[in-house]
């Protein structure tokens, strides 16, 4: 009987060993974190740590300025801009973008050479948290990008910037840009107009 129980226990341990650790991962957003919501669109973020608890839509940029140090965790969700602006505009300070849920799946469709969020019918798959613009029906890049850097430092540890386009300022633009590993930026347009433009 002891051998049978031991055998069952060992089999259970082996099966558990085959399960990816991300299944057990749960980020604990304690009281030091602030939930980012659509109310933050058009506002300046103070120094602190922010996270998405659901997909949110904004119609004006979230701004980082006044030497603020901001960490934003996409947490597998979508931060989407529907207005004529950058999703995030940096005028100064430091922004670190991370994503604690890289297994979330989002679907996009191609419209006018850009990927547009289309969770119901999209055929292009992006895993993890996403910054994107709603650009359906717009064919020319006459607006700002996903993260516009007019100053400061942007570090992208995880997450994706998808379907963003820009002129005047790049999808990511600055004279001082710090970018970490494990990032991806998909489907970006940028037109250089008297600025340093970095598109990944």
C-alpha positions as CSV (number, residue, x, y, z in Angstrom):
1,X,0.0,0.0,0.0
2,X,2.9,2.4,0.8
3,X,4.4,1.7,-2.6
4,X,1.2,2.5,-4.3
5,X,0.8,5.8,-2.5
6,X,4.4,6.7,-3.2
7,X,3.9,5.8,-6.9
8,X,0.8,8.0,-7.1
9,X,2.7,10.8,-5.4
10,X,5.6,10.6,-7.8
11,X,3.4,10.5,-10.8
12,X,1.6,13.6,-9.6
13,X,4.9,15.4,-9.1
14,X,6.0,14.4,-12.6
15,X,2.8,15.7,-14.2
16,X,3.1,18.9,-12.2
17,X,6.6,19.3,-13.5
18,X,5.3,19.5,-17.1
19,X,3.0,22.4,-16.4
20,X,4.5,25.8,-17.4
21,X,5.2,28.0,-14.4
22,X,3.3,30.8,-15.9
23,X,0.1,28.9,-15.0
24,X,0.9,29.4,-11.3
25,X,2.2,33.0,-11.7
26,X,0.0,35.7,-10.1
27,X,1.3,39.2,-9.7
28,X,0.4,40.6,-6.4
29,X,-0.4,44.3,-7.0
30,X,-0.3,45.4,-3.4
31,X,-1.0,48.9,-2.0
32,X,2.1,50.3,-3.6
33,X,0.5,49.9,-7.0
34,X,-2.2,52.1,-8.5
35,X,-4.7,50.7,-11.0
36,X,-4.5,52.6,-14.3
37,X,-8.0,53.3,-15.8
38,X,-9.5,55.3,-18.6
39,X,-9.7,58.3,-16.2
40,X,-5.9,58.6,-16.5
41,X,-6.2,59.6,-20.2
42,X,-5.3,63.2,-20.6
43,X,-3.6,63.4,-17.2
44,X,0.0,63.5,-15.9
45,X,1.2,60.5,-14.0
46,X,3.0,61.1,-10.7
47,X,5.9,59.0,-9.7
48,X,4.7,55.5,-8.9
49,X,3.8,52.0,-10.0
50,X,0.7,51.5,-12.2
51,X,-1.0,48.4,-13.6
52,X,-3.9,47.5,-15.9
53,X,-6.6,45.4,-14.3
54,X,-8.6,45.2,-17.6
55,X,-8.4,46.5,-21.2
56,X,-8.8,50.3,-21.2
57,X,-9.5,52.9,-23.9
58,X,-8.3,56.5,-23.7
59,X,-8.9,59.4,-26.1
60,X,-6.0,61.7,-25.0
61,X,-2.4,60.9,-24.0
62,X,-1.2,59.8,-20.7
63,X,1.7,62.2,-19.9
64,X,4.9,61.6,-17.9
65,X,6.7,64.8,-16.9
66,X,8.3,66.7,-14.0
67,X,11.0,64.1,-13.7
68,X,8.5,61.4,-12.6
69,X,9.7,57.8,-12.4
70,X,6.8,55.6,-13.6
71,X,6.5,51.8,-13.9
72,X,3.6,50.6,-15.9
73,X,2.6,46.9,-15.9
74,X,0.3,46.0,-18.8
75,X,-0.6,42.8,-17.0
76,X,-1.7,41.1,-20.2
77,X,-4.3,43.8,-21.1
78,X,-4.6,46.4,-23.8
79,X,-4.1,50.1,-23.5
80,X,-5.8,51.6,-26.6
81,X,-5.8,55.1,-27.9
82,X,-8.9,56.2,-29.9
83,X,-8.0,59.9,-30.2
84,X,-5.5,61.8,-32.4
85,X,-2.6,61.6,-29.9
86,X,0.2,59.3,-28.6
87,X,-0.9,56.6,-26.2
88,X,1.8,57.8,-23.8
89,X,3.7,61.1,-24.1
90,X,6.9,61.6,-22.3
91,X,8.1,65.1,-21.7
92,X,10.6,64.2,-19.1
93,X,11.2,61.5,-16.4
94,X,11.5,57.8,-16.7
95,X,9.1,55.1,-17.9
96,X,9.5,51.4,-17.4
97,X,7.0,49.3,-19.3
98,X,6.6,45.7,-18.2
99,X,4.0,42.9,-18.6
100,X,3.4,40.3,-15.9
101,X,1.0,38.3,-18.0
102,X,2.8,37.4,-21.2
103,X,0.3,34.5,-22.0
104,X,-2.7,36.7,-22.6
105,X,-3.8,36.5,-26.3
106,X,-5.0,39.5,-28.4
107,X,-6.2,39.4,-32.0
108,X,-5.6,42.0,-34.7
109,X,-6.7,42.5,-38.3
110,X,-4.7,44.4,-40.9
111,X,-6.3,47.6,-42.1
112,X,-4.4,50.0,-44.4
113,X,-1.1,48.3,-43.6
114,X,-1.5,48.6,-39.9
115,X,-2.8,46.1,-37.4
116,X,-6.0,47.1,-35.7
117,X,-7.3,45.4,-32.5
118,X,-10.1,42.9,-33.5
119,X,-10.6,40.4,-30.7
120,X,-13.6,38.8,-32.4
121,X,-12.3,38.2,-36.0
122,X,-8.6,39.0,-36.0
123,X,-6.1,36.6,-37.5
124,X,-2.9,38.2,-36.3
125,X,-2.0,37.0,-32.7
126,X,-0.1,39.0,-30.2
127,X,0.6,37.5,-26.7
128,X,0.8,39.6,-23.6
129,X,0.0,43.2,-22.8
130,X,-0.4,45.7,-25.7
131,X,-0.2,49.4,-26.4
132,X,-2.1,50.2,-29.6
133,X,-3.9,52.9,-31.5
134,X,-7.3,52.6,-33.1
135,X,-6.4,53.6,-36.7
136,X,-9.1,51.8,-38.8
137,X,-9.7,53.7,-42.0
138,X,-6.7,56.0,-41.7
139,X,-4.0,55.4,-44.3
140,X,-1.5,58.2,-43.7
141,X,0.7,58.5,-40.6
142,X,-0.4,62.0,-39.6
143,X,-0.6,61.5,-35.8
144,X,1.7,60.5,-33.0
145,X,2.9,57.0,-32.1
146,X,2.5,54.6,-29.2
147,X,5.1,56.1,-26.9
148,X,6.3,59.6,-27.9
149,X,9.5,60.6,-26.3
150,X,10.1,64.3,-26.2
151,X,12.5,63.8,-23.3
152,X,13.4,61.4,-20.6
153,X,14.1,57.7,-20.7
154,X,11.9,54.8,-21.9
155,X,12.7,51.2,-20.9
156,X,10.6,48.4,-22.4
157,X,11.1,45.2,-20.4
158,X,8.1,43.3,-21.7
159,X,4.9,43.9,-23.6
160,X,4.1,45.0,-27.2
161,X,3.4,48.2,-29.1
162,X,1.2,47.2,-32.1
163,X,-0.4,49.1,-34.9
164,X,0.9,52.6,-34.1
165,X,2.0,55.2,-36.7
166,X,3.6,58.6,-36.4
167,X,4.9,61.7,-38.1
168,X,6.5,64.7,-36.4
169,X,7.4,62.5,-33.5
170,X,8.2,58.8,-33.9
171,X,6.5,55.8,-32.4
172,X,9.4,56.0,-30.0
173,X,11.5,59.2,-30.4
174,X,14.1,61.0,-28.3
175,X,17.7,62.0,-28.1
176,X,18.0,59.8,-25.0
177,X,16.4,56.4,-25.2
178,X,17.2,53.4,-23.0
179,X,15.6,50.1,-24.1
180,X,15.9,46.8,-22.3
181,X,15.6,43.3,-23.7
182,X,12.5,41.1,-24.2
183,X,10.4,43.6,-26.1
184,X,8.7,43.8,-29.4
185,X,7.2,46.5,-31.4
186,X,5.0,45.5,-34.3
187,X,3.7,47.4,-37.3
188,X,5.0,50.9,-36.8
189,X,5.4,53.8,-39.2
190,X,7.5,56.8,-38.4
191,X,8.5,59.8,-40.5
192,X,11.6,61.7,-39.5
193,X,10.9,65.4,-39.2
194,X,13.8,67.2,-37.5
195,X,13.8,64.7,-34.6
196,X,15.7,61.5,-33.7
197,X,13.3,58.7,-34.4
198,X,13.8,55.1,-33.1
199,X,11.5,52.4,-34.4
200,X,11.9,48.9,-33.2
